[in-house]
Each structure stands twice: as C-alpha cells, then as structure tokens.
C-alpha cells in the first residue's frame, strides 16, 4: 500500500464523497419543496387538479402546497370584476324601428370550477359573453317601443328598466353555462339609422307641440 492509499486518507476521501451526496440530496429536496409551493395572488382563487381531475378550490391568497406539475396543477382565476364592451348591435323595436345600441357588461367569476371547465380564460369568457349579450339585447328590445329608448317625455323612457331586465336575462343564461355572475349591463349609446331619423324627429316635434298645447290650455284655464 502506498503512502497515498493509507486508511486515514481513504476515510477522508469517503467522507468527502458522502458530503457531496448529502449536498445533492439537500439541493434536490429544496428544489422539490420550492416546486411544491405556489402563490395565490390577491383577487384570485386557485383550482387544484391532480392528473387533470379537480381536487379542491383555494380561495385564500398566499402560499399553497401541491405536488409538482404535471401531477398537480393550480389554475389561477381572477375573481375580480371584469368589463366587456359589447360591439354596436342593431335591433328591431316592437314598433318595427331599427336602433343601434352600444353596451357594456360588468361580470365576475362566481363558480370557479364551472368557469374553468366551460371557459378557462377571461378572454374566452368575454368573447362568449359578447354573443350572449347581443342575443339578450335582441330579445329585450324587441318587446319595447322606440319611445322607451328615445323620447322627450321622461315618463316614457325606460332605460333603467331595460338595463335591469337585461342584467337579469343575461345572468339567467350565463350563470349555469359559464359560472359567471352579471353585476351590471349598461347602455352606452342608442343611435338611429338614417332612414329612421326623420320619423323620430317628427315624433319628437309632435310631442313638443302637444306639450306646448297643454301648457297653453292650462294658462287659458287659469286666466
């Protein structure tokens, strides 16, 4: 046995190898531990799936422990309010007048699991909501006259009632299908095609003349 291969030298060499193995094990365990910890941000919930199957919903923000992907995945969903601008929609009123309505929808995720399974992403849900909102607009406005949308008489205009009804109608359709809740449906603008504008102006003129006539009659009666 040479001087370099004494038992003490072999023991020290073996210890160095053991320390290397322990270092590798410690680093591996640390990496696995880090991979098992996920952070749920404020305003979000996490749907935990294992091999693609839902396990639980995490509603509190902060660190959460789950097995590393692909075994476990935490799908983050933004449960704050979202705004969707609905493109101009041409609808027909009950008195057969075309109007162009620009609207918006304020919504939020109400059922995270159903939302994940049906839409998955906020952008996808917004696209589907646009279609649902246009359909609801057609259904509701077809029950209303043009005067309910545009009139000089405040007692005739029904914009608040229309918005409330649209919110209820849209909620009943998208809650069971997308897992979202509708908080506000608002009408940004109501415009008229050129072919209807003359008729509307004539009707407004008649309303104004009728109102002026009523004031004149009242003044004569007092005199």
C-alpha positions as a Markdown table, in Angstrom:
| # | Residue | x | y | z |
|---|---|---|---|---|
| 1 | Unk | 0.0 | 0.0 | 0.0 |
| 2 | Unk | 1.5 | 3.4 | -1.0 |
| 3 | Unk | 1.6 | 6.4 | 1.2 |
| 4 | Unk | -1.3 | 8.0 | -0.7 |
| 5 | Unk | -3.6 | 5.0 | 0.0 |
| 6 | Unk | -3.5 | 4.8 | 3.8 |
| 7 | Unk | -6.7 | 4.0 | 5.7 |
| 8 | Unk | -6.9 | 7.6 | 7.0 |
| 9 | Unk | -6.7 | 9.0 | 3.5 |
| 10 | Unk | -9.4 | 6.6 | 2.3 |
| 11 | Unk | -11.7 | 7.6 | 5.2 |
| 12 | Unk | -11.3 | 11.3 | 4.5 |
| 13 | Unk | -12.0 | 10.7 | 0.8 |
| 14 | Unk | -15.1 | 8.7 | 1.7 |
| 15 | Unk | -16.4 | 11.5 | 3.9 |
| 16 | Unk | -15.9 | 14.0 | 1.1 |
| 17 | Unk | -18.0 | 11.8 | -1.2 |
| 18 | Unk | -20.7 | 11.4 | 1.5 |
| 19 | Unk | -20.9 | 15.2 | 1.9 |
| 20 | Unk | -21.3 | 15.6 | -1.9 |
| 21 | Unk | -24.2 | 13.1 | -1.9 |
| 22 | Unk | -25.8 | 14.8 | 1.1 |
| 23 | Unk | -25.4 | 18.2 | -0.7 |
| 24 | Unk | -27.1 | 16.7 | -3.8 |
| 25 | Unk | -29.9 | 15.3 | -1.8 |
| 26 | Unk | -30.4 | 18.5 | 0.1 |
| 27 | Unk | -30.5 | 20.6 | -3.1 |
| 28 | Unk | -32.9 | 18.2 | -4.8 |
| 29 | Unk | -35.2 | 18.2 | -1.7 |
| 30 | Unk | -35.0 | 22.0 | -1.7 |
| 31 | Unk | -35.9 | 22.2 | -5.4 |
| 32 | Unk | -38.8 | 19.8 | -4.9 |
| 33 | Unk | -40.0 | 21.8 | -1.9 |
| 34 | Unk | -39.9 | 25.1 | -3.9 |
| 35 | Unk | -41.8 | 23.4 | -6.8 |
| 36 | Unk | -44.5 | 22.2 | -4.3 |
| 37 | Unk | -45.2 | 25.8 | -3.1 |
| 38 | Unk | -47.4 | 28.0 | -5.3 |
| 39 | Unk | -48.6 | 31.5 | -4.5 |
| 40 | Unk | -52.2 | 32.6 | -4.9 |
| 41 | Unk | -52.3 | 36.3 | -5.6 |
| 42 | Unk | -54.8 | 38.7 | -4.2 |
| 43 | Unk | -58.1 | 38.8 | -6.1 |
| 44 | Unk | -57.6 | 35.3 | -7.4 |
| 45 | Unk | -58.6 | 31.7 | -6.5 |
| 46 | Unk | -56.8 | 28.5 | -7.4 |
| 47 | Unk | -58.4 | 25.4 | -8.7 |
| 48 | Unk | -56.2 | 22.4 | -7.8 |
| 49 | Unk | -56.3 | 19.5 | -10.3 |
| 50 | Unk | -54.5 | 16.2 | -10.0 |
| 51 | Unk | -53.8 | 14.4 | -13.3 |
| 52 | Unk | -56.5 | 16.7 | -14.7 |
| 53 | Unk | -59.2 | 15.9 | -12.1 |
| 54 | Unk | -60.4 | 18.7 | -9.8 |
| 55 | Unk | -59.3 | 18.3 | -6.2 |
| 56 | Unk | -60.1 | 21.5 | -4.3 |
| 57 | Unk | -60.6 | 25.2 | -4.6 |
| 58 | Unk | -58.2 | 27.6 | -2.8 |
| 59 | Unk | -59.9 | 30.9 | -2.0 |
| 60 | Unk | -57.4 | 32.5 | 0.4 |
| 61 | Unk | -54.4 | 34.3 | -1.1 |
| 62 | Unk | -50.9 | 33.3 | -0.1 |
| 63 | Unk | -48.6 | 30.2 | -0.4 |
| 64 | Unk | -50.3 | 26.8 | -1.1 |
| 65 | Unk | -48.7 | 23.3 | -1.2 |
| 66 | Unk | -49.3 | 20.9 | -4.0 |
| 67 | Unk | -47.4 | 18.2 | -5.8 |
| 68 | Unk | -45.2 | 19.5 | -8.7 |
| 69 | Unk | -46.6 | 19.5 | -12.3 |
| 70 | Unk | -47.7 | 17.5 | -14.2 |
| 71 | Unk | -49.2 | 15.6 | -11.2 |
| 72 | Unk | -50.8 | 18.7 | -9.6 |
| 73 | Unk | -51.7 | 22.0 | -11.3 |
| 74 | Unk | -53.1 | 25.1 | -9.7 |
| 75 | Unk | -55.2 | 27.0 | -12.2 |
| 76 | Unk | -55.3 | 30.7 | -11.2 |
| 77 | Unk | -58.6 | 32.5 | -11.9 |
| 78 | Unk | -59.1 | 36.3 | -11.5 |
| 79 | Unk | -62.3 | 36.7 | -9.5 |
| 80 | Unk | -62.3 | 40.5 | -9.6 |
| 81 | Unk | -64.8 | 42.4 | -11.7 |
| 82 | Unk | -64.3 | 42.4 | -15.4 |
| 83 | Unk | -65.6 | 44.8 | -18.1 |
| 84 | Unk | -66.7 | 43.7 | -21.5 |
| 85 | Unk | -67.6 | 46.3 | -24.2 |
| 86 | Unk | -70.3 | 44.8 | -26.5 |
| 87 | Unk | -69.9 | 46.0 | -30.1 |
| 88 | Unk | -72.8 | 48.0 | -31.6 |
| 89 | Unk | -75.8 | 45.8 | -32.1 |
| 90 | Unk | -78.7 | 46.5 | -34.5 |
| 91 | Unk | -82.0 | 45.5 | -33.0 |
| 92 | Unk | -85.7 | 45.9 | -34.0 |
| 93 | Unk | -88.1 | 47.5 | -31.6 |
| 94 | Unk | -91.7 | 46.4 | -31.1 |
| 95 | Unk | -92.9 | 49.2 | -33.4 |
| 96 | Unk | -90.5 | 47.9 | -36.2 |
| 97 | Unk | -87.8 | 50.6 | -35.9 |
| 98 | Unk | -84.2 | 49.7 | -36.2 |
| 99 | Unk | -81.8 | 51.1 | -33.5 |
| 100 | Unk | -78.1 | 50.6 | -32.9 |
| 101 | Unk | -77.2 | 50.0 | -29.3 |
| 102 | Unk | -73.7 | 50.1 | -27.8 |
| 103 | Unk | -73.5 | 48.5 | -24.4 |
| 104 | Unk | -71.2 | 47.1 | -21.7 |
| 105 | Unk | -71.3 | 44.3 | -19.2 |
| 106 | Unk | -69.6 | 44.1 | -15.8 |
| 107 | Unk | -69.2 | 40.5 | -14.6 |
| 108 | Unk | -67.1 | 38.3 | -12.3 |
| 109 | Unk | -66.4 | 34.6 | -11.8 |
| 110 | Unk | -69.0 | 33.1 | -9.4 |
| 111 | Unk | -68.3 | 29.3 | -9.8 |
| 112 | Unk | -64.5 | 28.8 | -10.4 |
| 113 | Unk | -64.8 | 25.1 | -11.2 |
| 114 | Unk | -67.6 | 25.5 | -13.8 |
| 115 | Unk | -65.8 | 28.6 | -15.2 |
| 116 | Unk | -62.5 | 26.6 | -15.6 |
| 117 | Unk | -64.4 | 23.7 | -17.4 |
| 118 | Unk | -66.5 | 25.9 | -19.6 |
| 119 | Unk | -64.4 | 29.0 | -20.5 |
| 120 | Unk | -61.0 | 28.5 | -18.8 |
| 121 | Unk | -59.7 | 32.0 | -19.5 |
| 122 | Unk | -61.1 | 35.5 | -19.0 |
| 123 | Unk | -60.7 | 36.4 | -22.7 |
| 124 | Unk | -62.6 | 33.3 | -23.8 |
| 125 | Unk | -65.4 | 34.1 | -21.4 |
| 126 | Unk | -65.5 | 37.7 | -22.6 |
| 127 | Unk | -66.0 | 36.5 | -26.2 |
| 128 | Unk | -68.9 | 34.2 | -25.2 |
| 129 | Unk | -70.5 | 37.0 | -23.1 |
| 130 | Unk | -70.5 | 39.3 | -26.1 |
| 131 | Unk | -72.6 | 36.8 | -28.0 |
| 132 | Unk | -75.0 | 36.2 | -25.1 |
| 133 | Unk | -75.4 | 39.9 | -24.5 |
| 134 | Unk | -76.3 | 40.6 | -28.2 |
| 135 | Unk | -78.9 | 37.8 | -28.1 |
| 136 | Unk | -80.4 | 39.2 | -24.8 |
| 137 | Unk | -80.4 | 42.7 | -26.3 |
| 138 | Unk | -82.4 | 41.5 | -29.3 |
| 139 | Unk | -84.9 | 39.6 | -27.1 |
| 140 | Unk | -85.5 | 42.5 | -24.7 |
| 141 | Unk | -85.6 | 45.4 | -27.2 |
| 142 | Unk | -88.0 | 43.6 | -29.4 |
| 143 | Unk | -90.5 | 44.0 | -26.6 |
| 144 | Unk | -90.0 | 47.7 | -26.3 |
| 145 | Unk | -91.1 | 50.6 | -28.4 |
| 146 | Unk | -88.7 | 53.2 | -29.8 |
| 147 | Unk | -90.1 | 55.7 | -27.4 |
| 148 | Unk | -88.9 | 53.6 | -24.5 |
| 149 | Unk | -85.3 | 54.3 | -25.8 |
| 150 | Unk | -85.6 | 57.8 | -27.1 |
| 151 | Unk | -88.3 | 60.3 | -26.0 |
| 152 | Unk | -88.6 | 63.8 | -24.6 |
| 153 | Unk | -91.0 | 62.5 | -22.0 |
| 154 | Unk | -89.1 | 61.2 | -19.1 |
| 155 | Unk | -92.1 | 59.1 | -18.0 |
| 156 | Unk | -92.0 | 57.2 | -21.3 |
| 157 | Unk | -88.2 | 56.4 | -21.4 |
| 158 | Unk | -87.5 | 53.0 | -19.8 |
| 159 | Unk | -83.7 | 52.9 | -20.0 |
| 160 | Unk | -83.2 | 52.0 | -16.3 |
| 161 | Unk | -85.8 | 49.2 | -16.5 |
| 162 | Unk | -84.3 | 47.9 | -19.7 |
| 163 | Unk | -80.8 | 47.7 | -18.2 |
| 164 | Unk | -82.1 | 45.9 | -15.1 |
| 165 | Unk | -84.0 | 43.4 | -17.2 |
| 166 | Unk | -81.0 | 42.8 | -19.4 |
| 167 | Unk | -78.9 | 42.1 | -16.3 |
| 168 | Unk | -81.4 | 39.5 | -15.1 |
| 169 | Unk | -81.8 | 37.9 | -18.5 |
| 170 | Unk | -78.1 | 37.6 | -19.1 |
| 171 | Unk | -77.5 | 36.3 | -15.6 |
| 172 | Unk | -80.0 | 33.5 | -16.1 |
| 173 | Unk | -78.2 | 32.4 | -19.2 |
| 174 | Unk | -74.5 | 32.6 | -18.3 |
| 175 | Unk | -74.6 | 31.6 | -14.7 |
| 176 | Unk | -75.4 | 28.0 | -15.4 |
| 177 | Unk | -73.3 | 27.8 | -18.5 |
| 178 | Unk | -70.2 | 29.8 | -17.8 |
| 179 | Unk | -70.2 | 30.0 | -14.0 |
| 180 | Unk | -70.1 | 33.9 | -14.0 |
| 181 | Unk | -72.3 | 36.5 | -12.4 |
| 182 | Unk | -73.6 | 39.6 | -14.1 |
| 183 | Unk | -73.4 | 42.7 | -12.0 |
| 184 | Unk | -74.3 | 45.5 | -14.5 |
| 185 | Unk | -75.5 | 45.8 | -18.0 |
| 186 | Unk | -75.3 | 49.4 | -19.2 |
| 187 | Unk | -76.4 | 51.1 | -22.5 |
| 188 | Unk | -73.6 | 53.4 | -23.6 |
| 189 | Unk | -75.3 | 54.8 | -26.7 |
| 190 | Unk | -78.5 | 54.4 | -28.6 |
| 191 | Unk | -78.4 | 55.7 | -32.2 |
| 192 | Unk | -80.7 | 55.5 | -35.1 |
| 193 | Unk | -80.1 | 54.5 | -38.7 |
| 194 | Unk | -80.6 | 57.4 | -41.1 |
| 195 | Unk | -83.8 | 56.1 | -42.5 |
| 196 | Unk | -85.4 | 56.2 | -39.1 |
| 197 | Unk | -84.1 | 59.6 | -38.0 |
| 198 | Unk | -86.7 | 61.7 | -39.8 |
| 199 | Unk | -89.6 | 59.7 | -38.3 |
| 200 | Unk | -88.1 | 60.1 | -34.8 |
| 201 | Unk | -87.5 | 63.8 | -35.2 |
| 202 | Unk | -91.1 | 64.2 | -36.4 |
| 203 | Unk | -92.4 | 62.3 | -33.4 |
| 204 | Unk | -90.4 | 64.4 | -31.0 |
| 205 | Unk | -91.7 | 67.6 | -32.7 |
| 206 | Unk | -95.2 | 66.3 | -32.2 |
| 207 | Unk | -94.6 | 65.6 | -28.6 |
| 208 | Unk | -93.2 | 69.1 | -28.1 |
| 209 | Unk | -96.1 | 70.7 | -29.8 |
| 210 | Unk | -98.5 | 68.6 | -27.7 |
| 211 | Unk | -96.7 | 69.7 | -24.5 |
| 212 | Unk | -96.8 | 73.3 | -25.6 |
| 213 | Unk | -100.6 | 73.0 | -26.3 |
| 214 | Unk | -101.2 | 71.5 | -22.9 |
| 215 | Unk | -99.4 | 74.5 | -21.3 |
| 216 | Unk | -101.5 | 76.9 | -23.4 |
| 217 | Unk | -104.7 | 75.3 | -22.3 |
| 218 | Unk | -103.6 | 75.3 | -18.7 |
| 219 | Unk | -102.7 | 79.0 | -18.9 |
| 220 | Unk | -106.1 | 79.9 | -20.5 |
| 221 | Unk | -107.9 | 78.0 | -17.8 |
| 222 | Unk | -106.1 | 80.0 | -15.1 |
| 223 | Unk | -106.9 | 83.2 | -16.9 |
